[in-house]
């Protein structure tokens, strides 16, 4: 005796078609959100404004600005740490924006 009802594995052809349409719609929403994020600028400033970095939503570093008084040949390590902190802050901003703006996929 055949226990299958409907089309594909008991799901029915109409349900499978609806799932495919939903998946395509979600893919389009994700692509649109990625485009918006890619065009957005993320700025991070550390050290009381001594170091500033700008990145776009695709994590491309666009610029680094340093106040002249932060450049000290005797303390390069501090400058390096501030640059790393600013870049990491910008990256965290991008990750947060992605989690807020990209559609959530159930089960992921």
C-alpha positions as CSV (number, residue, x, y, z in Angstrom):
1,X,0.0,0.0,0.0
2,X,1.3,3.4,-0.9
3,X,1.4,5.7,2.1
4,X,2.5,8.8,0.2
5,X,0.0,11.6,-0.2
6,X,0.5,14.5,-2.5
7,X,3.6,15.0,-4.5
8,X,7.1,15.1,-3.2
9,X,7.7,13.1,0.0
10,X,4.3,14.0,1.4
11,X,4.9,17.7,1.2
12,X,2.8,18.2,-1.8
13,X,3.9,20.1,-4.8
14,X,2.2,23.4,-3.8
15,X,4.0,23.5,-0.4
16,X,7.3,22.8,-2.1
17,X,6.6,25.6,-4.5
18,X,5.8,28.0,-1.7
19,X,9.0,27.1,0.1
20,X,11.0,27.8,-3.0
21,X,9.3,31.2,-3.4
22,X,9.9,32.0,0.3
23,X,13.6,31.1,-0.1
24,X,14.0,33.2,-3.2
25,X,12.3,36.2,-1.4
26,X,14.6,35.8,1.6
27,X,17.7,35.6,-0.7
28,X,16.5,38.9,-2.4
29,X,16.1,40.5,1.0
30,X,19.5,39.4,2.1
31,X,21.1,40.7,-1.1
32,X,19.3,44.1,-0.7
33,X,20.4,44.4,2.9
34,X,24.0,43.6,2.0
35,X,24.0,46.4,-0.7
36,X,22.7,48.9,1.9
37,X,25.4,47.8,4.4
38,X,28.1,47.9,1.7
39,X,27.4,51.6,1.1
40,X,27.3,52.5,4.7
41,X,30.4,54.1,6.4
42,X,31.4,53.0,9.9
43,X,33.6,55.4,11.9
44,X,35.4,54.5,15.1
45,X,37.3,57.0,17.3
46,X,39.6,56.0,20.2
47,X,42.1,57.7,22.4
48,X,40.0,60.8,23.0
49,X,39.8,61.4,19.3
50,X,43.5,60.8,18.6
51,X,42.8,57.9,16.2
52,X,39.9,57.6,13.8
53,X,39.2,54.9,11.3
54,X,36.6,54.7,8.6
55,X,35.4,51.4,7.0
56,X,32.6,50.5,4.7
57,X,30.1,47.7,5.3
58,X,32.2,45.3,3.3
59,X,35.0,45.7,5.9
60,X,37.3,47.7,3.6
61,X,39.4,50.2,5.5
62,X,38.8,53.6,3.8
63,X,40.9,55.9,6.0
64,X,42.9,56.3,9.2
65,X,43.3,59.7,10.7
66,X,45.9,60.5,13.4
67,X,46.2,63.6,15.5
68,X,49.8,64.8,15.3
69,X,50.3,64.8,19.1
70,X,49.6,61.0,19.2
71,X,52.7,60.3,17.1
72,X,55.5,59.7,19.5
73,X,58.6,57.9,18.3
74,X,59.3,56.8,21.9
75,X,55.9,55.2,22.2
76,X,55.0,53.5,18.9
77,X,53.4,50.6,20.8
78,X,50.6,52.8,22.2
79,X,49.8,54.2,18.7
80,X,49.7,50.6,17.3
81,X,47.3,49.6,20.1
82,X,45.0,52.6,19.4
83,X,44.9,51.8,15.7
84,X,44.0,48.1,16.5
85,X,41.3,49.2,19.0
86,X,39.8,51.6,16.4
87,X,39.7,49.0,13.7
88,X,38.2,46.4,16.0
89,X,35.6,48.9,17.1
90,X,34.6,49.6,13.5
91,X,34.4,45.9,12.7
92,X,32.2,45.3,15.8
93,X,29.9,48.1,14.5
94,X,29.6,46.4,11.2
95,X,28.9,43.0,12.8
96,X,26.2,44.6,14.9
97,X,24.6,46.3,11.9
98,X,24.6,43.0,10.0
99,X,22.9,41.2,12.8
100,X,20.3,44.0,13.0
101,X,19.7,44.5,9.3
102,X,20.1,41.2,7.6
103,X,17.0,39.0,7.7
104,X,17.2,36.2,10.2
105,X,17.1,32.7,8.7
106,X,15.2,30.3,10.9
107,X,17.3,27.4,12.2
108,X,20.6,29.2,11.7
